[in-house]
Amino acid sequence: MPSLSIRKIDQEVYDRLRERAAENGVSIEEEVRRLIARSVSAPKKLGDLAIELFGPNHGVELDLPERSVGRPSDLET
C-alpha cells in the first residue's frame, strides 16, 4: 500500500488535526486518511441524499398526489 509524507505543515493546522483526531478517537494519521478519502470521493447527488435521509429505511412513506398534465400558457395575448 502506498504511503505519503507531508512536510512543512503549519503548526495551527497540525494542532487542529490533532484535536479533530482526538474527538473522533483515532490517530492523526487515520484522521488524515479519512479526510483525504472524503475529499477525493464523488459528491453525493441530492436525490441519493434525500433517499438516504428520508427513504423507506427510515420509516418515511410519502403519499404523493396524482399528477395532472397542465396546459401550455398562451403567451400571445
ChimeraX commands (.cxc) that place a marker at each C-alpha (Angstrom):
marker #1 position 0.00,0.00,0.00 radius 0.5
marker #1 position 1.45,3.42,-0.88 radius 0.5
marker #1 position 2.42,5.92,1.79 radius 0.5
marker #1 position 2.71,9.68,1.78 radius 0.5
marker #1 position 4.88,12.07,3.77 radius 0.5
marker #1 position 3.82,15.68,4.15 radius 0.5
marker #1 position 6.35,18.26,5.28 radius 0.5
marker #1 position 6.01,21.85,6.39 radius 0.5
marker #1 position 2.53,21.67,7.91 radius 0.5
marker #1 position 1.53,24.85,9.67 radius 0.5
marker #1 position 1.51,24.34,13.45 radius 0.5
marker #1 position -2.06,25.63,13.76 radius 0.5
marker #1 position -3.26,23.15,11.12 radius 0.5
marker #1 position -1.43,20.32,12.86 radius 0.5
marker #1 position -2.97,21.25,16.21 radius 0.5
marker #1 position -6.47,21.28,14.70 radius 0.5
marker #1 position -5.83,17.88,13.11 radius 0.5
marker #1 position -4.66,16.51,16.46 radius 0.5
marker #1 position -7.78,17.86,18.20 radius 0.5
marker #1 position -10.06,16.52,15.50 radius 0.5
marker #1 position -8.42,13.09,15.67 radius 0.5
marker #1 position -8.82,13.03,19.46 radius 0.5
marker #1 position -12.51,13.96,19.15 radius 0.5
marker #1 position -13.01,11.06,16.73 radius 0.5
marker #1 position -10.95,8.65,18.83 radius 0.5
marker #1 position -8.39,7.93,16.10 radius 0.5
marker #1 position -4.76,8.73,15.41 radius 0.5
marker #1 position -3.75,11.82,13.46 radius 0.5
marker #1 position -2.66,9.53,10.64 radius 0.5
marker #1 position -6.09,7.86,10.48 radius 0.5
marker #1 position -7.84,11.23,10.62 radius 0.5
marker #1 position -5.77,12.48,7.68 radius 0.5
marker #1 position -6.51,9.27,5.73 radius 0.5
marker #1 position -10.24,9.83,6.28 radius 0.5
marker #1 position -10.02,13.48,5.26 radius 0.5
marker #1 position -8.12,12.65,2.08 radius 0.5
marker #1 position -10.54,9.84,1.16 radius 0.5
marker #1 position -13.54,12.11,1.74 radius 0.5
marker #1 position -12.04,14.95,-0.27 radius 0.5
marker #1 position -11.45,12.85,-3.39 radius 0.5
marker #1 position -14.73,10.89,-3.26 radius 0.5
marker #1 position -17.53,11.75,-5.64 radius 0.5
marker #1 position -20.08,14.07,-4.05 radius 0.5
marker #1 position -23.47,12.63,-3.21 radius 0.5
marker #1 position -26.29,13.53,-5.52 radius 0.5
marker #1 position -29.19,15.37,-3.93 radius 0.5
marker #1 position -31.68,12.63,-4.77 radius 0.5
marker #1 position -29.45,9.94,-3.26 radius 0.5
marker #1 position -29.00,12.03,-0.13 radius 0.5
marker #1 position -32.78,12.53,0.18 radius 0.5
marker #1 position -33.39,8.78,-0.09 radius 0.5
marker #1 position -30.64,8.11,2.45 radius 0.5
marker #1 position -32.16,10.55,4.94 radius 0.5
marker #1 position -35.87,10.12,4.30 radius 0.5
marker #1 position -36.25,6.87,2.39 radius 0.5
marker #1 position -38.11,3.69,3.26 radius 0.5
marker #1 position -35.36,2.53,5.64 radius 0.5
marker #1 position -36.18,5.49,7.88 radius 0.5
marker #1 position -39.92,4.99,8.28 radius 0.5
marker #1 position -40.95,7.79,5.97 radius 0.5
marker #1 position -43.60,6.97,3.43 radius 0.5
marker #1 position -44.97,9.74,1.27 radius 0.5
marker #1 position -48.39,9.68,-0.34 radius 0.5
marker #1 position -47.88,11.78,-3.42 radius 0.5
marker #1 position -50.91,13.29,-5.15 radius 0.5
marker #1 position -51.79,12.32,-8.70 radius 0.5
marker #1 position -50.02,14.48,-11.24 radius 0.5
marker #1 position -52.03,16.15,-13.93 radius 0.5
marker #1 position -50.84,17.45,-17.24 radius 0.5
marker #1 position -51.10,21.21,-17.43 radius 0.5
marker #1 position -51.98,23.21,-20.48 radius 0.5
marker #1 position -49.30,25.39,-22.02 radius 0.5
marker #1 position -49.68,29.09,-21.36 radius 0.5
marker #1 position -50.87,31.31,-24.15 radius 0.5
marker #1 position -48.12,33.93,-24.38 radius 0.5
marker #1 position -49.51,35.70,-27.45 radius 0.5
marker #1 position -52.30,37.63,-25.73 radius 0.5
marker link #1:1,2 radius 0.2
marker link #1:2,3 radius 0.2
marker link #1:3,4 radius 0.2
marker link #1:4,5 radius 0.2
marker link #1:5,6 radius 0.2
marker link #1:6,7 radius 0.2
marker link #1:7,8 radius 0.2
marker link #1:8,9 radius 0.2
marker link #1:9,10 radius 0.2
marker link #1:10,11 radius 0.2
marker link #1:11,12 radius 0.2
marker link #1:12,13 radius 0.2
marker link #1:13,14 radius 0.2
marker link #1:14,15 radius 0.2
marker link #1:15,16 radius 0.2
marker link #1:16,17 radius 0.2
marker link #1:17,18 radius 0.2
marker link #1:18,19 radius 0.2
marker link #1:19,20 radius 0.2
marker link #1:20,21 radius 0.2
marker link #1:21,22 radius 0.2
marker link #1:22,23 radius 0.2
marker link #1:23,24 radius 0.2
marker link #1:24,25 radius 0.2
marker link #1:25,26 radius 0.2
marker link #1:26,27 radius 0.2
marker link #1:27,28 radius 0.2
marker link #1:28,29 radius 0.2
marker link #1:29,30 radius 0.2
marker link #1:30,31 radius 0.2
marker link #1:31,32 radius 0.2
marker link #1:32,33 radius 0.2
marker link #1:33,34 radius 0.2
marker link #1:34,35 radius 0.2
marker link #1:35,36 radius 0.2
marker link #1:36,37 radius 0.2
marker link #1:37,38 radius 0.2
marker link #1:38,39 radius 0.2
marker link #1:39,40 radius 0.2
marker link #1:40,41 radius 0.2
marker link #1:41,42 radius 0.2
marker link #1:42,43 radius 0.2
marker link #1:43,44 radius 0.2
marker link #1:44,45 radius 0.2
marker link #1:45,46 radius 0.2
marker link #1:46,47 radius 0.2
marker link #1:47,48 radius 0.2
marker link #1:48,49 radius 0.2
marker link #1:49,50 radius 0.2
marker link #1:50,51 radius 0.2
marker link #1:51,52 radius 0.2
marker link #1:52,53 radius 0.2
marker link #1:53,54 radius 0.2
marker link #1:54,55 radius 0.2
marker link #1:55,56 radius 0.2
marker link #1:56,57 radius 0.2
marker link #1:57,58 radius 0.2
marker link #1:58,59 radius 0.2
marker link #1:59,60 radius 0.2
marker link #1:60,61 radius 0.2
marker link #1:61,62 radius 0.2
marker link #1:62,63 radius 0.2
marker link #1:63,64 radius 0.2
marker link #1:64,65 radius 0.2
marker link #1:65,66 radius 0.2
marker link #1:66,67 radius 0.2
marker link #1:67,68 radius 0.2
marker link #1:68,69 radius 0.2
marker link #1:69,70 radius 0.2
marker link #1:70,71 radius 0.2
marker link #1:71,72 radius 0.2
marker link #1:72,73 radius 0.2
marker link #1:73,74 radius 0.2
marker link #1:74,75 radius 0.2
marker link #1:75,76 radius 0.2
marker link #1:76,77 radius 0.2
view
